Amino acid sequence: MAREANPLKSEQITLSINAQTIWYLDRLVETGLYGNNRTEAARVALYDHCKMLINQGTIEMAPRLPGRDVTA
């Protein structure tokens, strides 16, 4: 079954990282759990880290979009 389109608008950012961080991203891609390239690995790792910070209470969850049914 197809998923609904993401209601959040994507934003593009430019990220400069050092060679050691590239090495880590490559290891994440090799696991098969973080996408197929460094960009996808960075995106998934950032999402995962944000979820961890929310669970720890370090940052607050972003407000829900207006008009979105939470149970849908």
N, CA, C and O atoms as a Tripos MOL2 file, in Angstrom:
@<TRIPOS>MOLECULE
protein
  288   287    72     0     0
PROTEIN
NO_CHARGES

@<TRIPOS>ATOM
      1 N           0.8350   -1.1740    0.0000 N.3       1 MET1
      2 CA          0.0000    0.0000    0.0000 C.3       1 MET1
      3 C           0.8830    1.2410    0.0000 C.2       1 MET1
      4 O           1.8260    1.3250    0.7870 O.2       1 MET1
      5 N           0.5970    2.1940   -0.8590 N.am      2 ALA2
      6 CA          1.4080    3.4070   -0.9900 C.3       2 ALA2
      7 C           1.2050    4.3250    0.2050 C.2       2 ALA2
      8 O           0.1150    4.4050    0.7710 O.2       2 ALA2
      9 N           2.2680    5.0090    0.5730 N.am      3 ARG3
     10 CA          2.1850    5.9810    1.6620 C.3       3 ARG3
     11 C           1.6750    7.3060    1.1340 C.2       3 ARG3
     12 O           1.7990    7.6110   -0.0520 O.2       3 ARG3
     13 N           1.0900    8.1010    2.0460 N.am      4 GLU4
     14 CA          0.6820    9.4560    1.6860 C.3       4 GLU4
     15 C           1.9200   10.3120    1.4550 C.2       4 GLU4
     16 O           2.9880   10.0480    2.0080 O.2       4 GLU4
     17 N           1.7600   11.3350    0.6340 N.am      5 ALA5
     18 CA          2.8630   12.2700    0.4160 C.3       5 ALA5
     19 C           3.1710   12.9950    1.7260 C.2       5 ALA5
     20 O           2.2670   13.3000    2.5040 O.2       5 ALA5
     21 N           4.4280   13.2620    1.9560 N.am      6 ASN6
     22 CA          4.8450   13.9840    3.1490 C.3       6 ASN6
     23 C           4.3290   15.4190    3.0650 C.2       6 ASN6
     24 O           4.6370   16.1220    2.1030 O.2       6 ASN6
     25 N           3.5490   15.8680    4.0570 N.am      7 PRO7
     26 CA          3.0000   17.2220    4.0070 C.3       7 PRO7
     27 C           4.0400   18.3060    4.3080 C.2       7 PRO7
     28 O           3.7780   19.4920    4.1080 O.2       7 PRO7
     29 N           5.2040   17.9020    4.7830 N.am      8 LEU8
     30 CA          6.2500   18.8720    5.1090 C.3       8 LEU8
     31 C           7.0700   19.1970    3.8730 C.2       8 LEU8
     32 O           7.4980   18.3020    3.1440 O.2       8 LEU8
     33 N           7.2830   20.4750    3.6470 N.am      9 LYS9
     34 CA          8.1010   20.9210    2.5210 C.3       9 LYS9
     35 C           9.5700   20.6200    2.8180 C.2       9 LYS9
     36 O          10.0660   20.9190    3.9040 O.2       9 LYS9
     37 N          10.2540   20.0300    1.8500 N.am     10 SER10
     38 CA         11.6810   19.7620    2.0160 C.3      10 SER10
     39 C          12.4750   21.0430    1.8060 C.2      10 SER10
     40 O          12.1150   21.8940    0.9920 O.2      10 SER10
     41 N          13.5460   21.1560    2.5490 N.am     11 GLU11
     42 CA         14.4770   22.2750    2.4090 C.3      11 GLU11
     43 C          15.8480   21.6860    2.1150 C.2      11 GLU11
     44 O          16.2460   20.6930    2.7240 O.2      11 GLU11
     45 N          16.5540   22.2870    1.2000 N.am     12 GLN12
     46 CA         17.8980   21.8100    0.8690 C.3      12 GLN12
     47 C          18.9130   22.6240    1.6530 C.2      12 GLN12
     48 O          18.8040   23.8460    1.7550 O.2      12 GLN12
     49 N          19.9150   21.9230    2.2130 N.am     13 ILE13
     50 CA         21.0030   22.5870    2.9190 C.3      13 ILE13
     51 C          22.3260   22.1020    2.3390 C.2      13 ILE13
     52 O          22.3990   21.0300    1.7380 O.2      13 ILE13
     53 N          23.3530   22.8940    2.5240 N.am     14 THR14
     54 CA         24.7020   22.4950    2.1460 C.3      14 THR14
     55 C          25.4580   22.1970    3.4280 C.2      14 THR14
     56 O          25.4230   22.9810    4.3760 O.2      14 THR14
     57 N          26.1310   21.0760    3.4520 N.am     15 LEU15
     58 CA         26.8180   20.6390    4.6500 C.3      15 LEU15
     59 C          28.2730   20.3480    4.3160 C.2      15 LEU15
     60 O          28.5630   19.5720    3.4050 O.2      15 LEU15
     61 N          29.1740   20.9600    5.0420 N.am     16 SER16
     62 CA         30.6060   20.6740    4.8810 C.3      16 SER16
     63 C          31.0600   19.8810    6.0930 C.2      16 SER16
     64 O          30.8780   20.3050    7.2340 O.2      16 SER16
     65 N          31.6520   18.7240    5.8320 N.am     17 ILE17
     66 CA         32.1110   17.8660    6.9210 C.3      17 ILE17
     67 C          33.5300   17.4030    6.6400 C.2      17 ILE17
     68 O          34.0050   17.4640    5.5060 O.2      17 ILE17
     69 N          34.2010   16.9360    7.6940 N.am     18 ASN18
     70 CA         35.5940   16.5290    7.5390 C.3      18 ASN18
     71 C          35.7030   15.0750    7.0740 C.2      18 ASN18
     72 O          34.7050   14.3560    7.0070 O.2      18 ASN18
     73 N          36.9080   14.6630    6.7590 N.am     19 ALA19
     74 CA         37.1560   13.3270    6.2070 C.3      19 ALA19
     75 C          36.7560   12.2230    7.1840 C.2      19 ALA19
     76 O          36.2810   11.1680    6.7620 O.2      19 ALA19
     77 N          36.9420   12.4550    8.4860 N.am     20 GLN20
     78 CA         36.5620   11.4440    9.4630 C.3      20 GLN20
     79 C          35.0530   11.2140    9.4620 C.2      20 GLN20
     80 O          34.6030   10.0750    9.5850 O.2      20 GLN20
     81 N          34.2720   12.2780    9.3250 N.am     21 THR21
     82 CA         32.8230   12.1490    9.2980 C.3      21 THR21
     83 C          32.3780   11.4330    8.0280 C.2      21 THR21
     84 O          31.4390   10.6380    8.0650 O.2      21 THR21
     85 N          33.0420   11.7030    6.9070 N.am     22 ILE22
     86 CA         32.7670   10.9690    5.6620 C.3      22 ILE22
     87 C          32.9820    9.4790    5.8900 C.2      22 ILE22
     88 O          32.1880    8.6560    5.4340 O.2      22 ILE22
     89 N          34.0510    9.1350    6.5940 N.am     23 TRP23
     90 CA         34.3430    7.7360    6.8870 C.3      23 TRP23
     91 C          33.1900    7.1110    7.6600 C.2      23 TRP23
     92 O          32.7660    5.9990    7.3430 O.2      23 TRP23
     93 N          32.6740    7.8140    8.6780 N.am     24 TYR24
     94 CA         31.5480    7.2980    9.4600 C.3      24 TYR24
     95 C          30.3000    7.1380    8.5960 C.2      24 TYR24
     96 O          29.6050    6.1280    8.7000 O.2      24 TYR24
     97 N          30.0100    8.1110    7.7550 N.am     25 LEU25
     98 CA         28.8430    8.0040    6.8770 C.3      25 LEU25
     99 C          28.9690    6.7840    5.9550 C.2      25 LEU25
    100 O          27.9920    6.0710    5.7260 O.2      25 LEU25
    101 N          30.1570    6.5540    5.4370 N.am     26 ASP26
    102 CA         30.3820    5.3790    4.5850 C.3      26 ASP26
    103 C          30.1280    4.0810    5.3580 C.2      26 ASP26
    104 O          29.5820    3.1290    4.8010 O.2      26 ASP26
    105 N          30.5230    4.0360    6.6400 N.am     27 ARG27
    106 CA         30.2610    2.8430    7.4460 C.3      27 ARG27
    107 C          28.7570    2.6620    7.6540 C.2      27 ARG27
    108 O          28.2670    1.5320    7.6480 O.2      27 ARG27
    109 N          28.0190    3.7590    7.8370 N.am     28 LEU28
    110 CA         26.5610    3.6620    7.9990 C.3      28 LEU28
    111 C          25.9180    3.1240    6.7310 C.2      28 LEU28
    112 O          25.0210    2.2850    6.8020 O.2      28 LEU28
    113 N          26.3680    3.5980    5.5630 N.am     29 VAL29
    114 CA         25.8280    3.1060    4.2940 C.3      29 VAL29
    115 C          26.1020    1.6080    4.1670 C.2      29 VAL29
    116 O          25.2380    0.8640    3.7040 O.2      29 VAL29
    117 N          27.2770    1.1600    4.5650 N.am     30 GLU30
    118 CA         27.6400   -0.2520    4.4760 C.3      30 GLU30
    119 C          26.7230   -1.1480    5.2970 C.2      30 GLU30
    120 O          26.5810   -2.3300    4.9840 O.2      30 GLU30
    121 N          26.0910   -0.6030    6.3510 N.am     31 THR31
    122 CA         25.1820   -1.4230    7.1650 C.3      31 THR31
    123 C          23.9010   -1.7410    6.4080 C.2      31 THR31
    124 O          23.2130   -2.7100    6.7280 O.2      31 THR31
    125 N          23.5800   -0.9370    5.4130 N.am     32 GLY32
    126 CA         22.3390   -1.1180    4.6750 C.3      32 GLY32
    127 C          21.1260   -0.5230    5.3670 C.2      32 GLY32
    128 O          20.0060   -0.6720    4.8790 O.2      32 GLY32
    129 N          21.3240    0.1450    6.4870 N.am     33 LEU33
    130 CA         20.2260    0.6960    7.2770 C.3      33 LEU33
    131 C          20.0870    2.2050    7.1560 C.2      33 LEU33
    132 O          19.1390    2.7810    7.6890 O.2      33 LEU33
    133 N          21.0170    2.8510    6.4640 N.am     34 TYR34
    134 CA         21.0380    4.3060    6.4140 C.3      34 TYR34
    135 C          21.0160    4.8450    4.9860 C.2      34 TYR34
    136 O          21.5480    5.9240    4.7250 O.2      34 TYR34
    137 N          20.4150    4.1180    4.0770 N.am     35 GLY35
    138 CA         20.3390    4.5860    2.7010 C.3      35 GLY35
    139 C          21.4530    4.0340    1.8460 C.2      35 GLY35
    140 O          22.2210    3.1650    2.2580 O.2      35 GLY35
    141 N          21.5160    4.5740    0.6280 N.am     36 ASN36
    142 CA         22.4530    4.0540   -0.3680 C.3      36 ASN36
    143 C          23.6230    4.9760   -0.6560 C.2      36 ASN36
    144 O          24.4740    4.6480   -1.4820 O.2      36 ASN36
    145 N          23.6820    6.1190    0.0060 N.am     37 ASN37
    146 CA         24.7890    7.0440   -0.2300 C.3      37 ASN37
    147 C          24.9890    7.9280    1.0010 C.2      37 ASN37
    148 O          24.2020    7.8840    1.9470 O.2      37 ASN37
    149 N          26.0300    8.7130    0.9730 N.am     38 ARG38
    150 CA         26.3790    9.5590    2.1220 C.3      38 ARG38
    151 C          25.2730   10.5620    2.4650 C.2      38 ARG38
    152 O          25.0080   10.8270    3.6380 O.2      38 ARG38
    153 N          24.6380   11.1140    1.4390 N.am     39 THR39
    154 CA         23.5840   12.1010    1.6840 C.3      39 THR39
    155 C          22.4250   11.4690    2.4370 C.2      39 THR39
    156 O          21.9270   12.0410    3.4060 O.2      39 THR39
    157 N          21.9930   10.2890    1.9960 N.am     40 GLU40
    158 CA         20.9060    9.5940    2.6850 C.3      40 GLU40
    159 C          21.3230    9.2030    4.1010 C.2      40 GLU40
    160 O          20.5290    9.3070    5.0360 O.2      40 GLU40
    161 N          22.5620    8.7560    4.2590 N.am     41 ALA41
    162 CA         23.0490    8.3710    5.5860 C.3      41 ALA41
    163 C          23.0450    9.5700    6.5240 C.2      41 ALA41
    164 O          22.6610    9.4450    7.6860 O.2      41 ALA41
    165 N          23.4650   10.7200    6.0370 N.am     42 ALA42
    166 CA         23.4690   11.9300    6.8690 C.3      42 ALA42
    167 C          22.0430   12.3070    7.2530 C.2      42 ALA42
    168 O          21.7940   12.6870    8.3970 O.2      42 ALA42
    169 N          21.0960   12.2060    6.3080 N.am     43 ARG43
    170 CA         19.6990   12.5420    6.5820 C.3      43 ARG43
    171 C          19.1230   11.6230    7.6440 C.2      43 ARG43
    172 O          18.5080   12.0900    8.6030 O.2      43 ARG43
    173 N          19.3170   10.3130    7.4810 N.am     44 VAL44
    174 CA         18.7680    9.3540    8.4380 C.3      44 VAL44
    175 C          19.4190    9.5340    9.8080 C.2      44 VAL44
    176 O          18.7300    9.5040   10.8280 O.2      44 VAL44
    177 N          20.7310    9.7220    9.8400 N.am     45 ALA45
    178 CA         21.4290    9.9080   11.1110 C.3      45 ALA45
    179 C          20.9310   11.1680   11.8200 C.2      45 ALA45
    180 O          20.7680   11.1700   13.0400 O.2      45 ALA45
    181 N          20.6920   12.2220   11.0710 N.am     46 LEU46
    182 CA         20.1920   13.4600   11.6740 C.3      46 LEU46
    183 C          18.7810   13.2590   12.2120 C.2      46 LEU46
    184 O          18.4800   13.6890   13.3260 O.2      46 LEU46
    185 N          17.9060   12.6050   11.4320 N.am     47 TYR47
    186 CA         16.5480   12.3000   11.9110 C.3      47 TYR47
    187 C          16.6210   11.4710   13.1910 C.2      47 TYR47
    188 O          15.9520   11.7830   14.1770 O.2      47 TYR47
    189 N          17.4330   10.4170   13.1740 N.am     48 ASP48
    190 CA         17.5490    9.5450   14.3460 C.3      48 ASP48
    191 C          18.0380   10.3070   15.5680 C.2      48 ASP48
    192 O          17.5440   10.0940   16.6760 O.2      48 ASP48
    193 N          19.0030   11.1920   15.3710 N.am     49 HIS49
    194 CA         19.5390   11.9530   16.4960 C.3      49 HIS49
    195 C          18.4900   12.9230   17.0410 C.2      49 HIS49
    196 O          18.3850   13.1010   18.2540 O.2      49 HIS49
    197 N          17.7200   13.5460   16.1610 N.am     50 CYS50
    198 CA         16.6440   14.4310   16.6210 C.3      50 CYS50
    199 C          15.6260   13.6510   17.4410 C.2      50 CYS50
    200 O          15.1730   14.1280   18.4820 O.2      50 CYS50
    201 N          15.2580   12.4410   16.9760 N.am     51 LYS51
    202 CA         14.3200   11.6110   17.7330 C.3      51 LYS51
    203 C          14.8770   11.2810   19.1130 C.2      51 LYS51
    204 O          14.1440   11.2980   20.1030 O.2      51 LYS51
    205 N          16.1700   10.9810   19.1790 N.am     52 MET52
    206 CA         16.8030   10.6770   20.4570 C.3      52 MET52
    207 C          16.7510   11.8870   21.3910 C.2      52 MET52
    208 O          16.4440   11.7480   22.5750 O.2      52 MET52
    209 N          17.0530   13.0770   20.8560 N.am     53 LEU53
    210 CA         17.0280   14.2920   21.6790 C.3      53 LEU53
    211 C          15.6170   14.6060   22.1690 C.2      53 LEU53
    212 O          15.4440   15.0820   23.2910 O.2      53 LEU53
    213 N          14.6060   14.3440   21.3390 N.am     54 ILE54
    214 CA         13.2100   14.5440   21.7530 C.3      54 ILE54
    215 C          12.8870   13.5850   22.9010 C.2      54 ILE54
    216 O          12.3090   13.9930   23.9090 O.2      54 ILE54
    217 N          13.2580   12.3170   22.7470 N.am     55 ASN55
    218 CA         12.9920   11.3250   23.7900 C.3      55 ASN55
    219 C          13.6920   11.6600   25.0960 C.2      55 ASN55
    220 O          13.1560   11.3840   26.1700 O.2      55 ASN55
    221 N          14.8810   12.2500   25.0250 N.am     56 GLN56
    222 CA         15.6260   12.6470   26.2210 C.3      56 GLN56
    223 C          15.0670   13.9180   26.8510 C.2      56 GLN56
    224 O          15.3980   14.2410   27.9920 O.2      56 GLN56
    225 N          14.2240   14.6410   26.1200 N.am     57 GLY57
    226 CA         13.6970   15.9060   26.6170 C.3      57 GLY57
    227 C          14.6350   17.0690   26.3900 C.2      57 GLY57
    228 O          14.4060   18.1560   26.9180 O.2      57 GLY57
    229 N          15.6920   16.8650   25.6120 N.am     58 THR58
    230 CA         16.6660   17.9270   25.3340 C.3      58 THR58
    231 C          16.0560   18.9930   24.4270 C.2      58 THR58
    232 O          16.2930   20.1870   24.6100 O.2      58 THR58
    233 N          15.2640   18.5440   23.4430 N.am     59 ILE59
    234 CA         14.5490   19.4780   22.5740 C.3      59 ILE59
    235 C          13.0780   19.0770   22.5470 C.2      59 ILE59
    236 O          12.7320   17.9330   22.8400 O.2      59 ILE59
    237 N          12.2220   20.0240   22.1960 N.am     60 GLU60
    238 CA         10.7880   19.7450   22.1160 C.3      60 GLU60
    239 C          10.4340   19.2560   20.7230 C.2      60 GLU60
    240 O          11.0850   19.6080   19.7390 O.2      60 GLU60
    241 N           9.3910   18.4390   20.6580 N.am     61 MET61
    242 CA          8.8910   17.9930   19.3710 C.3      61 MET61
    243 C           8.2860   19.1900   18.6470 C.2      61 MET61
    244 O           7.6550   20.0420   19.2710 O.2      61 MET61
    245 N           8.4750   19.2530   17.3500 N.am     62 ALA62
    246 CA          7.9020   20.3260   16.5440 C.3      62 ALA62
    247 C           6.3840   20.2510   16.6210 C.2      62 ALA62
    248 O           5.8310   19.1580   16.7470 O.2      62 ALA62
    249 N           5.6950   21.3960   16.5460 N.am     63 PRO63
    250 CA          4.2290   21.3620   16.5990 C.3      63 PRO63
    251 C           3.6620   20.6420   15.3850 C.2      63 PRO63
    252 O           4.2630   20.6450   14.3110 O.2      63 PRO63
    253 N           2.5030   20.0270   15.5650 N.am     64 ARG64
    254 CA          1.8230   19.3320   14.4660 C.3      64 ARG64
    255 C           1.3290   20.3350   13.4460 C.2      64 ARG64
    256 O           1.0620   21.4930   13.7690 O.2      64 ARG64
    257 N           1.2110   19.8780   12.2140 N.am     65 LEU65
    258 CA          0.6930   20.7330   11.1540 C.3      65 LEU65
    259 C          -0.7860   21.0080   11.3950 C.2      65 LEU65
    260 O          -1.5160   20.1060   11.8040 O.2      65 LEU65
    261 N          -1.2430   22.2320   11.1500 N.am     66 PRO66
    262 CA         -2.6630   22.5270   11.3350 C.3      66 PRO66
    263 C          -3.5190   21.7010   10.3890 C.2      66 PRO66
    264 O          -3.1760   21.5190    9.2210 O.2      66 PRO66
    265 N          -4.6460   21.2000   10.9120 N.am     67 GLY67
    266 CA         -5.5770   20.4610   10.0780 C.3      67 GLY67
    267 C          -5.2180   19.0190    9.8260 C.2      67 GLY67
    268 O          -5.9190   18.3360    9.0790 O.2      67 GLY67
    269 N          -4.1410   18.5290   10.4290 N.am     68 ARG68
    270 CA         -3.7500   17.1310   10.2190 C.3      68 ARG68
    271 C          -4.3720   16.2770   11.3170 C.2      68 ARG68
    272 O          -4.2360   16.5880   12.5000 O.2      68 ARG68
    273 N          -5.0530   15.2020   10.9290 N.am     69 ASP69
    274 CA         -5.6560   14.2790   11.8720 C.3      69 ASP69
    275 C          -4.5700   13.3580   12.4070 C.2      69 ASP69
    276 O          -3.9350   12.6390   11.6360 O.2      69 ASP69
    277 N          -4.3490   13.3680   13.7160 N.am     70 VAL70
    278 CA         -3.2840   12.5900   14.3270 C.3      70 VAL70
    279 C          -3.5390   11.0930   14.1960 C.2      70 VAL70
    280 O          -2.5860   10.3160   14.1420 O.2      70 VAL70
    281 N          -4.8080   10.6660   14.1440 N.am     71 THR71
    282 CA         -5.1230    9.2460   14.1030 C.3      71 THR71
    283 C          -5.1000    8.6690   12.6990 C.2      71 THR71
    284 O          -5.2220    7.4540   12.5370 O.2      71 THR71
    285 N          -4.9480    9.5050   11.6780 N.am     72 ALA72
    286 CA         -4.9970    9.0290   10.2860 C.3      72 ALA72
    287 C          -3.7880    8.1970    9.9540 C.2      72 ALA72
    288 O          -3.6610    7.7150    8.8280 O.2      72 ALA72
@<TRIPOS>BOND
     1     1     2 1
     2     2     3 1
     3     3     4 2
     4     3     5 am
     5     5     6 1
     6     6     7 1
     7     7     8 2
     8     7     9 am
     9     9    10 1
    10    10    11 1
    11    11    12 2
    12    11    13 am
    13    13    14 1
    14    14    15 1
    15    15    16 2
    16    15    17 am
    17    17    18 1
    18    18    19 1
    19    19    20 2
    20    19    21 am
    21    21    22 1
    22    22    23 1
    23    23    24 2
    24    23    25 am
    25    25    26 1
    26    26    27 1
    27    27    28 2
    28    27    29 am
    29    29    30 1
    30    30    31 1
    31    31    32 2
    32    31    33 am
    33    33    34 1
    34    34    35 1
    35    35    36 2
    36    35    37 am
    37    37    38 1
    38    38    39 1
    39    39    40 2
    40    39    41 am
    41    41    42 1
    42    42    43 1
    43    43    44 2
    44    43    45 am
    45    45    46 1
    46    46    47 1
    47    47    48 2
    48    47    49 am
    49    49    50 1
    50    50    51 1
    51    51    52 2
    52    51    53 am
    53    53    54 1
    54    54    55 1
    55    55    56 2
    56    55    57 am
    57    57    58 1
    58    58    59 1
    59    59    60 2
    60    59    61 am
    61    61    62 1
    62    62    63 1
    63    63    64 2
    64    63    65 am
    65    65    66 1
    66    66    67 1
    67    67    68 2
    68    67    69 am
    69    69    70 1
    70    70    71 1
    71    71    72 2
    72    71    73 am
    73    73    74 1
    74    74    75 1
    75    75    76 2
    76    75    77 am
    77    77    78 1
    78    78    79 1
    79    79    80 2
    80    79    81 am
    81    81    82 1
    82    82    83 1
    83    83    84 2
    84    83    85 am
    85    85    86 1
    86    86    87 1
    87    87    88 2
    88    87    89 am
    89    89    90 1
    90    90    91 1
    91    91    92 2
    92    91    93 am
    93    93    94 1
    94    94    95 1
    95    95    96 2
    96    95    97 am
    97    97    98 1
    98    98    99 1
    99    99   100 2
   100    99   101 am
   101   101   102 1
   102   102   103 1
   103   103   104 2
   104   103   105 am
   105   105   106 1
   106   106   107 1
   107   107   108 2
   108   107   109 am
   109   109   110 1
   110   110   111 1
   111   111   112 2
   112   111   113 am
   113   113   114 1
   114   114   115 1
   115   115   116 2
   116   115   117 am
   117   117   118 1
   118   118   119 1
   119   119   120 2
   120   119   121 am
   121   121   122 1
   122   122   123 1
   123   123   124 2
   124   123   125 am
   125   125   126 1
   126   126   127 1
   127   127   128 2
   128   127   129 am
   129   129   130 1
   130   130   131 1
   131   131   132 2
   132   131   133 am
   133   133   134 1
   134   134   135 1
   135   135   136 2
   136   135   137 am
   137   137   138 1
   138   138   139 1
   139   139   140 2
   140   139   141 am
   141   141   142 1
   142   142   143 1
   143   143   144 2
   144   143   145 am
   145   145   146 1
   146   146   147 1
   147   147   148 2
   148   147   149 am
   149   149   150 1
   150   150   151 1
   151   151   152 2
   152   151   153 am
   153   153   154 1
   154   154   155 1
   155   155   156 2
   156   155   157 am
   157   157   158 1
   158   158   159 1
   159   159   160 2
   160   159   161 am
   161   161   162 1
   162   162   163 1
   163   163   164 2
   164   163   165 am
   165   165   166 1
   166   166   167 1
   167   167   168 2
   168   167   169 am
   169   169   170 1
   170   170   171 1
   171   171   172 2
   172   171   173 am
   173   173   174 1
   174   174   175 1
   175   175   176 2
   176   175   177 am
   177   177   178 1
   178   178   179 1
   179   179   180 2
   180   179   181 am
   181   181   182 1
   182   182   183 1
   183   183   184 2
   184   183   185 am
   185   185   186 1
   186   186   187 1
   187   187   188 2
   188   187   189 am
   189   189   190 1
   190   190   191 1
   191   191   192 2
   192   191   193 am
   193   193   194 1
   194   194   195 1
   195   195   196 2
   196   195   197 am
   197   197   198 1
   198   198   199 1
   199   199   200 2
   200   199   201 am
   201   201   202 1
   202   202   203 1
   203   203   204 2
   204   203   205 am
   205   205   206 1
   206   206   207 1
   207   207   208 2
   208   207   209 am
   209   209   210 1
   210   210   211 1
   211   211   212 2
   212   211   213 am
   213   213   214 1
   214   214   215 1
   215   215   216 2
   216   215   217 am
   217   217   218 1
   218   218   219 1
   219   219   220 2
   220   219   221 am
   221   221   222 1
   222   222   223 1
   223   223   224 2
   224   223   225 am
   225   225   226 1
   226   226   227 1
   227   227   228 2
   228   227   229 am
   229   229   230 1
   230   230   231 1
   231   231   232 2
   232   231   233 am
   233   233   234 1
   234   234   235 1
   235   235   236 2
   236   235   237 am
   237   237   238 1
   238   238   239 1
   239   239   240 2
   240   239   241 am
   241   241   242 1
   242   242   243 1
   243   243   244 2
   244   243   245 am
   245   245   246 1
   246   246   247 1
   247   247   248 2
   248   247   249 am
   249   249   250 1
   250   250   251 1
   251   251   252 2
   252   251   253 am
   253   253   254 1
   254   254   255 1
   255   255   256 2
   256   255   257 am
   257   257   258 1
   258   258   259 1
   259   259   260 2
   260   259   261 am
   261   261   262 1
   262   262   263 1
   263   263   264 2
   264   263   265 am
   265   265   266 1
   266   266   267 1
   267   267   268 2
   268   267   269 am
   269   269   270 1
   270   270   271 1
   271   271   272 2
   272   271   273 am
   273   273   274 1
   274   274   275 1
   275   275   276 2
   276   275   277 am
   277   277   278 1
   278   278   279 1
   279   279   280 2
   280   279   281 am
   281   281   282 1
   282   282   283 1
   283   283   284 2
   284   283   285 am
   285   285   286 1
   286   286   287 1
   287   287   288 2
@<TRIPOS>SUBSTRUCTURE
     1 MET1         2 RESIDUE 1 A MET
     2 ALA2         6 RESIDUE 1 A ALA
     3 ARG3        10 RESIDUE 1 A ARG
     4 GLU4        14 RESIDUE 1 A GLU
     5 ALA5        18 RESIDUE 1 A ALA
     6 ASN6        22 RESIDUE 1 A ASN
     7 PRO7        26 RESIDUE 1 A PRO
     8 LEU8        30 RESIDUE 1 A LEU
     9 LYS9        34 RESIDUE 1 A LYS
    10 SER10       38 RESIDUE 1 A SER
    11 GLU11       42 RESIDUE 1 A GLU
    12 GLN12       46 RESIDUE 1 A GLN
    13 ILE13       50 RESIDUE 1 A ILE
    14 THR14       54 RESIDUE 1 A THR
    15 LEU15       58 RESIDUE 1 A LEU
    16 SER16       62 RESIDUE 1 A SER
    17 ILE17       66 RESIDUE 1 A ILE
    18 ASN18       70 RESIDUE 1 A ASN
    19 ALA19       74 RESIDUE 1 A ALA
    20 GLN20       78 RESIDUE 1 A GLN
    21 THR21       82 RESIDUE 1 A THR
    22 ILE22       86 RESIDUE 1 A ILE
    23 TRP23       90 RESIDUE 1 A TRP
    24 TYR24       94 RESIDUE 1 A TYR
    25 LEU25       98 RESIDUE 1 A LEU
    26 ASP26      102 RESIDUE 1 A ASP
    27 ARG27      106 RESIDUE 1 A ARG
    28 LEU28      110 RESIDUE 1 A LEU
    29 VAL29      114 RESIDUE 1 A VAL
    30 GLU30      118 RESIDUE 1 A GLU
    31 THR31      122 RESIDUE 1 A THR
    32 GLY32      126 RESIDUE 1 A GLY
    33 LEU33      130 RESIDUE 1 A LEU
    34 TYR34      134 RESIDUE 1 A TYR
    35 GLY35      138 RESIDUE 1 A GLY
    36 ASN36      142 RESIDUE 1 A ASN
    37 ASN37      146 RESIDUE 1 A ASN
    38 ARG38      150 RESIDUE 1 A ARG
    39 THR39      154 RESIDUE 1 A THR
    40 GLU40      158 RESIDUE 1 A GLU
    41 ALA41      162 RESIDUE 1 A ALA
    42 ALA42      166 RESIDUE 1 A ALA
    43 ARG43      170 RESIDUE 1 A ARG
    44 VAL44      174 RESIDUE 1 A VAL
    45 ALA45      178 RESIDUE 1 A ALA
    46 LEU46      182 RESIDUE 1 A LEU
    47 TYR47      186 RESIDUE 1 A TYR
    48 ASP48      190 RESIDUE 1 A ASP
    49 HIS49      194 RESIDUE 1 A HIS
    50 CYS50      198 RESIDUE 1 A CYS
    51 LYS51      202 RESIDUE 1 A LYS
    52 MET52      206 RESIDUE 1 A MET
    53 LEU53      210 RESIDUE 1 A LEU
    54 ILE54      214 RESIDUE 1 A ILE
    55 ASN55      218 RESIDUE 1 A ASN
    56 GLN56      222 RESIDUE 1 A GLN
    57 GLY57      226 RESIDUE 1 A GLY
    58 THR58      230 RESIDUE 1 A THR
    59 ILE59      234 RESIDUE 1 A ILE
    60 GLU60      238 RESIDUE 1 A GLU
    61 MET61      242 RESIDUE 1 A MET
    62 ALA62      246 RESIDUE 1 A ALA
    63 PRO63      250 RESIDUE 1 A PRO
    64 ARG64      254 RESIDUE 1 A ARG
    65 LEU65      258 RESIDUE 1 A LEU
    66 PRO66      262 RESIDUE 1 A PRO
    67 GLY67      266 RESIDUE 1 A GLY
    68 ARG68      270 RESIDUE 1 A ARG
    69 ASP69      274 RESIDUE 1 A ASP
    70 VAL70      278 RESIDUE 1 A VAL
    71 THR71      282 RESIDUE 1 A THR
    72 ALA72      286 RESIDUE 1 A ALA
